[in-house]
Amino acid sequence: MGVVTLAALVMLAVLPAAIPSTVGITIGSDEYLLSYFVTAAELGIGVLSIGAAR
């Protein structure tokens, strides 16, 4: 689970509109801040998931 979350983090950090566009949500370049907030949250969740699995 943690690895998948970290993979989504990388994808969202590199292409902020890629994941929302797969479900039909279009965001403009001025709305990327929301994607970066989600990316920061995914970083925490991914690290905690990997740490909890140990």
mmCIF file of the N, C-alpha and C atoms, coordinates in Angstrom:
data_MODEL
# 
_entry.id   MODEL 
# 
loop_
_atom_site.group_PDB 
_atom_site.id 
_atom_site.type_symbol 
_atom_site.label_atom_id 
_atom_site.label_alt_id 
_atom_site.label_comp_id 
_atom_site.label_asym_id 
_atom_site.label_entity_id 
_atom_site.label_seq_id 
_atom_site.pdbx_PDB_ins_code 
_atom_site.Cartn_x 
_atom_site.Cartn_y 
_atom_site.Cartn_z 
_atom_site.occupancy 
_atom_site.B_iso_or_equiv 
_atom_site.pdbx_formal_charge 
_atom_site.auth_seq_id 
_atom_site.auth_comp_id 
_atom_site.auth_asym_id 
_atom_site.auth_atom_id 
_atom_site.pdbx_PDB_model_num 
ATOM 1   N N  . MET A 1 1  ? 0.823   -1.189 0.000   1.00 0.00 ? 1  MET A N  1 
ATOM 2   C CA . MET A 1 1  ? 0.000   0.000  0.000   1.00 0.00 ? 1  MET A CA 1 
ATOM 3   C C  . MET A 1 1  ? 0.865   1.249  0.000   1.00 0.00 ? 1  MET A C  1 
ATOM 4   N N  . GLY A 1 2  ? 1.899   1.266  0.799   1.00 0.00 ? 2  GLY A N  1 
ATOM 5   C CA . GLY A 1 2  ? 2.769   2.428  0.877   1.00 0.00 ? 2  GLY A CA 1 
ATOM 6   C C  . GLY A 1 2  ? 3.502   2.695  -0.421  1.00 0.00 ? 2  GLY A C  1 
ATOM 7   N N  . VAL A 1 3  ? 3.909   1.630  -1.092  1.00 0.00 ? 3  VAL A N  1 
ATOM 8   C CA . VAL A 1 3  ? 4.628   1.786  -2.354  1.00 0.00 ? 3  VAL A CA 1 
ATOM 9   C C  . VAL A 1 3  ? 3.713   2.372  -3.423  1.00 0.00 ? 3  VAL A C  1 
ATOM 10  N N  . VAL A 1 4  ? 2.474   1.945  -3.457  1.00 0.00 ? 4  VAL A N  1 
ATOM 11  C CA . VAL A 1 4  ? 1.508   2.474  -4.421  1.00 0.00 ? 4  VAL A CA 1 
ATOM 12  C C  . VAL A 1 4  ? 1.237   3.952  -4.140  1.00 0.00 ? 4  VAL A C  1 
ATOM 13  N N  . THR A 1 5  ? 1.144   4.307  -2.866  1.00 0.00 ? 5  THR A N  1 
ATOM 14  C CA . THR A 1 5  ? 0.925   5.697  -2.494  1.00 0.00 ? 5  THR A CA 1 
ATOM 15  C C  . THR A 1 5  ? 2.116   6.551  -2.889  1.00 0.00 ? 5  THR A C  1 
ATOM 16  N N  . LEU A 1 6  ? 3.317   6.047  -2.685  1.00 0.00 ? 6  LEU A N  1 
ATOM 17  C CA . LEU A 1 6  ? 4.496   6.802  -3.084  1.00 0.00 ? 6  LEU A CA 1 
ATOM 18  C C  . LEU A 1 6  ? 4.604   6.908  -4.608  1.00 0.00 ? 6  LEU A C  1 
ATOM 19  N N  . ALA A 1 7  ? 4.138   5.904  -5.330  1.00 0.00 ? 7  ALA A N  1 
ATOM 20  C CA . ALA A 1 7  ? 4.121   5.990  -6.792  1.00 0.00 ? 7  ALA A CA 1 
ATOM 21  C C  . ALA A 1 7  ? 3.137   7.061  -7.254  1.00 0.00 ? 7  ALA A C  1 
ATOM 22  N N  . ALA A 1 8  ? 2.002   7.143  -6.596  1.00 0.00 ? 8  ALA A N  1 
ATOM 23  C CA . ALA A 1 8  ? 1.038   8.200  -6.920  1.00 0.00 ? 8  ALA A CA 1 
ATOM 24  C C  . ALA A 1 8  ? 1.608   9.564  -6.577  1.00 0.00 ? 8  ALA A C  1 
ATOM 25  N N  . LEU A 1 9  ? 2.397   9.642  -5.522  1.00 0.00 ? 9  LEU A N  1 
ATOM 26  C CA . LEU A 1 9  ? 3.039   10.893 -5.139  1.00 0.00 ? 9  LEU A CA 1 
ATOM 27  C C  . LEU A 1 9  ? 3.969   11.374 -6.240  1.00 0.00 ? 9  LEU A C  1 
ATOM 28  N N  . VAL A 1 10 ? 4.773   10.482 -6.772  1.00 0.00 ? 10 VAL A N  1 
ATOM 29  C CA . VAL A 1 10 ? 5.702   10.860 -7.839  1.00 0.00 ? 10 VAL A CA 1 
ATOM 30  C C  . VAL A 1 10 ? 4.931   11.301 -9.074  1.00 0.00 ? 10 VAL A C  1 
ATOM 31  N N  . MET A 1 11 ? 3.906   10.575 -9.428  1.00 0.00 ? 11 MET A N  1 
ATOM 32  C CA . MET A 1 11 ? 3.107   10.925 -10.599 1.00 0.00 ? 11 MET A CA 1 
ATOM 33  C C  . MET A 1 11 ? 2.437   12.273 -10.420 1.00 0.00 ? 11 MET A C  1 
ATOM 34  N N  . LEU A 1 12 ? 1.901   12.534 -9.251  1.00 0.00 ? 12 LEU A N  1 
ATOM 35  C CA . LEU A 1 12 ? 1.204   13.788 -8.997  1.00 0.00 ? 12 LEU A CA 1 
ATOM 36  C C  . LEU A 1 12 ? 2.167   14.955 -8.909  1.00 0.00 ? 12 LEU A C  1 
ATOM 37  N N  . ALA A 1 13 ? 3.382   14.719 -8.453  1.00 0.00 ? 13 ALA A N  1 
ATOM 38  C CA . ALA A 1 13 ? 4.371   15.790 -8.373  1.00 0.00 ? 13 ALA A CA 1 
ATOM 39  C C  . ALA A 1 13 ? 4.905   16.156 -9.761  1.00 0.00 ? 13 ALA A C  1 
ATOM 40  N N  . VAL A 1 14 ? 5.073   15.145 -10.615 1.00 0.00 ? 14 VAL A N  1 
ATOM 41  C CA . VAL A 1 14 ? 5.620   15.397 -11.952 1.00 0.00 ? 14 VAL A CA 1 
ATOM 42  C C  . VAL A 1 14 ? 4.548   15.942 -12.895 1.00 0.00 ? 14 VAL A C  1 
ATOM 43  N N  . LEU A 1 15 ? 3.388   15.321 -12.910 1.00 0.00 ? 15 LEU A N  1 
ATOM 44  C CA . LEU A 1 15 ? 2.280   15.750 -13.771 1.00 0.00 ? 15 LEU A CA 1 
ATOM 45  C C  . LEU A 1 15 ? 1.047   15.996 -12.903 1.00 0.00 ? 15 LEU A C  1 
ATOM 46  N N  . PRO A 1 16 ? 0.883   17.203 -12.361 1.00 0.00 ? 16 PRO A N  1 
ATOM 47  C CA . PRO A 1 16 ? -0.191  17.460 -11.404 1.00 0.00 ? 16 PRO A CA 1 
ATOM 48  C C  . PRO A 1 16 ? -1.599  17.226 -11.953 1.00 0.00 ? 16 PRO A C  1 
ATOM 49  N N  . ALA A 1 17 ? -1.795  17.328 -13.249 1.00 0.00 ? 17 ALA A N  1 
ATOM 50  C CA . ALA A 1 17 ? -3.136  17.160 -13.809 1.00 0.00 ? 17 ALA A CA 1 
ATOM 51  C C  . ALA A 1 17 ? -3.408  15.737 -14.287 1.00 0.00 ? 17 ALA A C  1 
ATOM 52  N N  . ALA A 1 18 ? -2.436  14.839 -14.191 1.00 0.00 ? 18 ALA A N  1 
ATOM 53  C CA . ALA A 1 18 ? -2.590  13.494 -14.744 1.00 0.00 ? 18 ALA A CA 1 
ATOM 54  C C  . ALA A 1 18 ? -3.614  12.661 -13.985 1.00 0.00 ? 18 ALA A C  1 
ATOM 55  N N  . ILE A 1 19 ? -3.512  12.590 -12.679 1.00 0.00 ? 19 ILE A N  1 
ATOM 56  C CA . ILE A 1 19 ? -4.425  11.741 -11.902 1.00 0.00 ? 19 ILE A CA 1 
ATOM 57  C C  . ILE A 1 19 ? -5.845  12.301 -11.902 1.00 0.00 ? 19 ILE A C  1 
ATOM 58  N N  . PRO A 1 20 ? -6.048  13.609 -11.689 1.00 0.00 ? 20 PRO A N  1 
ATOM 59  C CA . PRO A 1 20 ? -7.431  14.111 -11.763 1.00 0.00 ? 20 PRO A CA 1 
ATOM 60  C C  . PRO A 1 20 ? -8.066  13.933 -13.148 1.00 0.00 ? 20 PRO A C  1 
ATOM 61  N N  . SER A 1 21 ? -7.271  14.007 -14.199 1.00 0.00 ? 21 SER A N  1 
ATOM 62  C CA . SER A 1 21 ? -7.841  13.869 -15.543 1.00 0.00 ? 21 SER A CA 1 
ATOM 63  C C  . SER A 1 21 ? -8.300  12.442 -15.830 1.00 0.00 ? 21 SER A C  1 
ATOM 64  N N  . THR A 1 22 ? -7.757  11.439 -15.124 1.00 0.00 ? 22 THR A N  1 
ATOM 65  C CA . THR A 1 22 ? -8.187  10.064 -15.348 1.00 0.00 ? 22 THR A CA 1 
ATOM 66  C C  . THR A 1 22 ? -9.616  9.826  -14.866 1.00 0.00 ? 22 THR A C  1 
ATOM 67  N N  . VAL A 1 23 ? -10.096 10.643 -13.948 1.00 0.00 ? 23 VAL A N  1 
ATOM 68  C CA . VAL A 1 23 ? -11.469 10.504 -13.462 1.00 0.00 ? 23 VAL A CA 1 
ATOM 69  C C  . VAL A 1 23 ? -12.370 11.622 -13.975 1.00 0.00 ? 23 VAL A C  1 
ATOM 70  N N  . GLY A 1 24 ? -11.876 12.386 -14.951 1.00 0.00 ? 24 GLY A N  1 
ATOM 71  C CA . GLY A 1 24 ? -12.701 13.396 -15.592 1.00 0.00 ? 24 GLY A CA 1 
ATOM 72  C C  . GLY A 1 24 ? -12.666 14.768 -14.950 1.00 0.00 ? 24 GLY A C  1 
ATOM 73  N N  . ILE A 1 25 ? -11.737 15.019 -14.054 1.00 0.00 ? 25 ILE A N  1 
ATOM 74  C CA . ILE A 1 25 ? -11.617 16.331 -13.427 1.00 0.00 ? 25 ILE A CA 1 
ATOM 75  C C  . ILE A 1 25 ? -10.547 17.120 -14.163 1.00 0.00 ? 25 ILE A C  1 
ATOM 76  N N  . THR A 1 26 ? -10.896 18.282 -14.645 1.00 0.00 ? 26 THR A N  1 
ATOM 77  C CA . THR A 1 26 ? -9.923  19.125 -15.325 1.00 0.00 ? 26 THR A CA 1 
ATOM 78  C C  . THR A 1 26 ? -9.528  20.270 -14.399 1.00 0.00 ? 26 THR A C  1 
ATOM 79  N N  . ILE A 1 27 ? -8.227  20.473 -14.282 1.00 0.00 ? 27 ILE A N  1 
ATOM 80  C CA . ILE A 1 27 ? -7.732  21.577 -13.478 1.00 0.00 ? 27 ILE A CA 1 
ATOM 81  C C  . ILE A 1 27 ? -6.785  22.408 -14.323 1.00 0.00 ? 27 ILE A C  1 
ATOM 82  N N  . GLY A 1 28 ? -6.821  23.703 -14.108 1.00 0.00 ? 28 GLY A N  1 
ATOM 83  C CA . GLY A 1 28 ? -5.942  24.605 -14.831 1.00 0.00 ? 28 GLY A CA 1 
ATOM 84  C C  . GLY A 1 28 ? -4.597  24.711 -14.145 1.00 0.00 ? 28 GLY A C  1 
ATOM 85  N N  . SER A 1 29 ? -3.670  25.340 -14.828 1.00 0.00 ? 29 SER A N  1 
ATOM 86  C CA . SER A 1 29 ? -2.331  25.455 -14.257 1.00 0.00 ? 29 SER A CA 1 
ATOM 87  C C  . SER A 1 29 ? -2.301  26.345 -13.020 1.00 0.00 ? 29 SER A C  1 
ATOM 88  N N  . ASP A 1 30 ? -3.299  27.201 -12.852 1.00 0.00 ? 30 ASP A N  1 
ATOM 89  C CA . ASP A 1 30 ? -3.344  28.031 -11.655 1.00 0.00 ? 30 ASP A CA 1 
ATOM 90  C C  . ASP A 1 30 ? -3.939  27.290 -10.463 1.00 0.00 ? 30 ASP A C  1 
ATOM 91  N N  . GLU A 1 31 ? -4.412  26.071 -10.672 1.00 0.00 ? 31 GLU A N  1 
ATOM 92  C CA . GLU A 1 31 ? -5.003  25.266 -9.598  1.00 0.00 ? 31 GLU A CA 1 
ATOM 93  C C  . GLU A 1 31 ? -4.107  24.097 -9.184  1.00 0.00 ? 31 GLU A C  1 
ATOM 94  N N  . TYR A 1 32 ? -2.857  24.118 -9.559  1.00 0.00 ? 32 TYR A N  1 
ATOM 95  C CA . TYR A 1 32 ? -1.937  23.034 -9.218  1.00 0.00 ? 32 TYR A CA 1 
ATOM 96  C C  . TYR A 1 32 ? -1.598  23.001 -7.740  1.00 0.00 ? 32 TYR A C  1 
ATOM 97  N N  . LEU A 1 33 ? -1.830  24.075 -7.012  1.00 0.00 ? 33 LEU A N  1 
ATOM 98  C CA . LEU A 1 33 ? -1.516  24.102 -5.589  1.00 0.00 ? 33 LEU A CA 1 
ATOM 99  C C  . LEU A 1 33 ? -2.279  23.015 -4.843  1.00 0.00 ? 33 LEU A C  1 
ATOM 100 N N  . LEU A 1 34 ? -3.516  22.760 -5.241  1.00 0.00 ? 34 LEU A N  1 
ATOM 101 C CA . LEU A 1 34 ? -4.294  21.685 -4.618  1.00 0.00 ? 34 LEU A CA 1 
ATOM 102 C C  . LEU A 1 34 ? -3.619  20.334 -4.832  1.00 0.00 ? 34 LEU A C  1 
ATOM 103 N N  . SER A 1 35 ? -3.105  20.110 -6.030  1.00 0.00 ? 35 SER A N  1 
ATOM 104 C CA . SER A 1 35 ? -2.398  18.855 -6.305  1.00 0.00 ? 35 SER A CA 1 
ATOM 105 C C  . SER A 1 35 ? -1.149  18.732 -5.454  1.00 0.00 ? 35 SER A C  1 
ATOM 106 N N  . TYR A 1 36 ? -0.464  19.831 -5.228  1.00 0.00 ? 36 TYR A N  1 
ATOM 107 C CA . TYR A 1 36 ? 0.739   19.784 -4.403  1.00 0.00 ? 36 TYR A CA 1 
ATOM 108 C C  . TYR A 1 36 ? 0.399   19.535 -2.936  1.00 0.00 ? 36 TYR A C  1 
ATOM 109 N N  . PHE A 1 37 ? -0.740  20.042 -2.463  1.00 0.00 ? 37 PHE A N  1 
ATOM 110 C CA . PHE A 1 37 ? -1.176  19.735 -1.099  1.00 0.00 ? 37 PHE A CA 1 
ATOM 111 C C  . PHE A 1 37 ? -1.490  18.251 -0.955  1.00 0.00 ? 37 PHE A C  1 
ATOM 112 N N  . VAL A 1 38 ? -2.148  17.675 -1.949  1.00 0.00 ? 38 VAL A N  1 
ATOM 113 C CA . VAL A 1 38 ? -2.455  16.241 -1.932  1.00 0.00 ? 38 VAL A CA 1 
ATOM 114 C C  . VAL A 1 38 ? -1.158  15.433 -1.993  1.00 0.00 ? 38 VAL A C  1 
ATOM 115 N N  . THR A 1 39 ? -0.188  15.915 -2.782  1.00 0.00 ? 39 THR A N  1 
ATOM 116 C CA . THR A 1 39 ? 1.108   15.257 -2.866  1.00 0.00 ? 39 THR A CA 1 
ATOM 117 C C  . THR A 1 39 ? 1.801   15.231 -1.507  1.00 0.00 ? 39 THR A C  1 
ATOM 118 N N  . ALA A 1 40 ? 1.750   16.333 -0.790  1.00 0.00 ? 40 ALA A N  1 
ATOM 119 C CA . ALA A 1 40 ? 2.362   16.384 0.546   1.00 0.00 ? 40 ALA A CA 1 
ATOM 120 C C  . ALA A 1 40 ? 1.661   15.431 1.504   1.00 0.00 ? 40 ALA A C  1 
ATOM 121 N N  . ALA A 1 41 ? 0.347   15.353 1.418   1.00 0.00 ? 41 ALA A N  1 
ATOM 122 C CA . ALA A 1 41 ? -0.396  14.419 2.275   1.00 0.00 ? 41 ALA A CA 1 
ATOM 123 C C  . ALA A 1 41 ? -0.057  12.974 1.924   1.00 0.00 ? 41 ALA A C  1 
ATOM 124 N N  . GLU A 1 42 ? 0.076   12.678 0.636   1.00 0.00 ? 42 GLU A N  1 
ATOM 125 C CA . GLU A 1 42 ? 0.422   11.322 0.219   1.00 0.00 ? 42 GLU A CA 1 
ATOM 126 C C  . GLU A 1 42 ? 1.818   10.935 0.674   1.00 0.00 ? 42 GLU A C  1 
ATOM 127 N N  . LEU A 1 43 ? 2.721   11.887 0.754   1.00 0.00 ? 43 LEU A N  1 
ATOM 128 C CA . LEU A 1 43 ? 4.055   11.594 1.249   1.00 0.00 ? 43 LEU A CA 1 
ATOM 129 C C  . LEU A 1 43 ? 3.985   11.107 2.697   1.00 0.00 ? 43 LEU A C  1 
ATOM 130 N N  . GLY A 1 44 ? 3.241   11.813 3.509   1.00 0.00 ? 44 GLY A N  1 
ATOM 131 C CA . GLY A 1 44 ? 3.090   11.399 4.902   1.00 0.00 ? 44 GLY A CA 1 
ATOM 132 C C  . GLY A 1 44 ? 2.408   10.058 5.044   1.00 0.00 ? 44 GLY A C  1 
ATOM 133 N N  . ILE A 1 45 ? 1.346   9.856  4.293   1.00 0.00 ? 45 ILE A N  1 
ATOM 134 C CA . ILE A 1 45 ? 0.601   8.594  4.364   1.00 0.00 ? 45 ILE A CA 1 
ATOM 135 C C  . ILE A 1 45 ? 1.459   7.428  3.860   1.00 0.00 ? 45 ILE A C  1 
ATOM 136 N N  . GLY A 1 46 ? 2.199   7.651  2.784   1.00 0.00 ? 46 GLY A N  1 
ATOM 137 C CA . GLY A 1 46 ? 3.047   6.587  2.244   1.00 0.00 ? 46 GLY A CA 1 
ATOM 138 C C  . GLY A 1 46 ? 4.157   6.183  3.198   1.00 0.00 ? 46 GLY A C  1 
ATOM 139 N N  . VAL A 1 47 ? 4.801   7.171  3.805   1.00 0.00 ? 47 VAL A N  1 
ATOM 140 C CA . VAL A 1 47 ? 5.866   6.860  4.749   1.00 0.00 ? 47 VAL A CA 1 
ATOM 141 C C  . VAL A 1 47 ? 5.316   6.168  5.983   1.00 0.00 ? 47 VAL A C  1 
ATOM 142 N N  . LEU A 1 48 ? 4.182   6.627  6.482   1.00 0.00 ? 48 LEU A N  1 
ATOM 143 C CA . LEU A 1 48 ? 3.568   5.964  7.635   1.00 0.00 ? 48 LEU A CA 1 
ATOM 144 C C  . LEU A 1 48 ? 3.133   4.540  7.312   1.00 0.00 ? 48 LEU A C  1 
ATOM 145 N N  . SER A 1 49 ? 2.622   4.316  6.099   1.00 0.00 ? 49 SER A N  1 
ATOM 146 C CA . SER A 1 49 ? 2.203   2.973  5.700   1.00 0.00 ? 49 SER A CA 1 
ATOM 147 C C  . SER A 1 49 ? 3.398   2.021  5.632   1.00 0.00 ? 49 SER A C  1 
ATOM 148 N N  . ILE A 1 50 ? 4.487   2.490  5.082   1.00 0.00 ? 50 ILE A N  1 
ATOM 149 C CA . ILE A 1 50 ? 5.675   1.645  4.999   1.00 0.00 ? 50 ILE A CA 1 
ATOM 150 C C  . ILE A 1 50 ? 6.227   1.390  6.396   1.00 0.00 ? 50 ILE A C  1 
ATOM 151 N N  . GLY A 1 51 ? 6.235   2.406  7.238   1.00 0.00 ? 51 GLY A N  1 
ATOM 152 C CA . GLY A 1 51 ? 6.713   2.238  8.601   1.00 0.00 ? 51 GLY A CA 1 
ATOM 153 C C  . GLY A 1 51 ? 5.824   1.318  9.421   1.00 0.00 ? 51 GLY A C  1 
ATOM 154 N N  . ALA A 1 52 ? 4.522   1.365  9.204   1.00 0.00 ? 52 ALA A N  1 
ATOM 155 C CA . ALA A 1 52 ? 3.602   0.494  9.956   1.00 0.00 ? 52 ALA A CA 1 
ATOM 156 C C  . ALA A 1 52 ? 3.732   -0.961 9.515   1.00 0.00 ? 52 ALA A C  1 
ATOM 157 N N  . ALA A 1 53 ? 4.113   -1.181 8.281   1.00 0.00 ? 53 ALA A N  1 
ATOM 158 C CA . ALA A 1 53 ? 4.253   -2.548 7.786   1.00 0.00 ? 53 ALA A CA 1 
ATOM 159 C C  . ALA A 1 53 ? 5.469   -3.258 8.395   1.00 0.00 ? 53 ALA A C  1 
ATOM 160 N N  . ARG A 1 54 ? 6.409   -2.496 8.878   1.00 0.00 ? 54 ARG A N  1 
ATOM 161 C CA . ARG A 1 54 ? 7.612   -3.086 9.478   1.00 0.00 ? 54 ARG A CA 1 
ATOM 162 C C  . ARG A 1 54 ? 7.261   -3.517 10.854  1.00 0.00 ? 54 ARG A C  1 
# 
